[in-house]
Amino acid sequence: MDTAAYKWLNFLLTLIAAIAIYYFLHDSIPAQFQIPLMIGLVIIVVVSLIVAFRRETPGSGKDE
């Protein structure tokens, strides 16, 4: 697999995990915390998307 496929796989798995977390927790948390839970999960997915697809600088993976 190439790097782009791993990036999409990482994002897809993060999205599935966030949906699973919401699905299993939405009945057990109080109603006033459901919207903050959704906002937090959306932030996690967006950060994952940003981290996975940001441009890499040519020397970013080397120890100097």
C-alpha positions in Angstrom: 0.0 0.0 0.0 1.2 3.5 -0.7 1.2 6.4 1.8 -2.0 8.0 0.5 -3.9 4.7 1.1 -2.5 4.6 4.7 -3.7 8.2 5.2 -7.2 7.4 4.1 -7.2 4.2 6.2 -6.1 6.2 9.2 -8.9 8.8 8.7 -11.5 6.1 8.0 -10.6 4.1 11.1 -10.7 7.3 13.3 -14.1 8.2 11.9 -15.5 4.7 12.5 -14.0 4.8 16.1 -15.6 8.2 16.8 -19.0 6.9 15.5 -18.7 3.7 17.6 -17.8 5.8 20.7 -20.9 8.0 20.2 -23.2 5.0 19.5 -22.2 3.2 22.7 -22.1 6.2 25.0 -25.1 8.3 23.8 -27.6 6.4 26.0 -25.4 6.3 29.1 -24.4 10.0 29.4 -26.7 12.7 30.7 -28.6 14.8 28.0 -26.6 18.0 28.8 -23.3 16.3 27.8 -24.5 14.8 24.5 -23.7 17.9 22.4 -20.3 18.5 24.0 -19.6 14.8 23.3 -20.5 15.2 19.6 -18.4 18.4 19.4 -15.4 16.6 21.0 -15.7 13.7 18.6 -15.9 16.0 15.6 -12.8 17.8 16.8 -11.0 14.5 17.1 -11.9 13.5 13.6 -11.0 16.9 12.1 -7.6 16.9 13.9 -7.0 13.4 12.6 -7.8 14.6 9.1 -5.5 17.5 9.4 -2.6 15.4 10.8 -3.1 12.7 8.2 -3.2 15.0 5.2 -0.8 17.8 6.1 2.1 18.2 3.8 5.4 16.7 4.9 8.5 18.8 4.6 11.4 17.0 2.9 13.6 16.7 6.0 10.9 16.1 8.6 11.5 12.4 9.1 15.3 12.6 9.6 17.3 12.9 12.8 19.9 15.6 12.5 
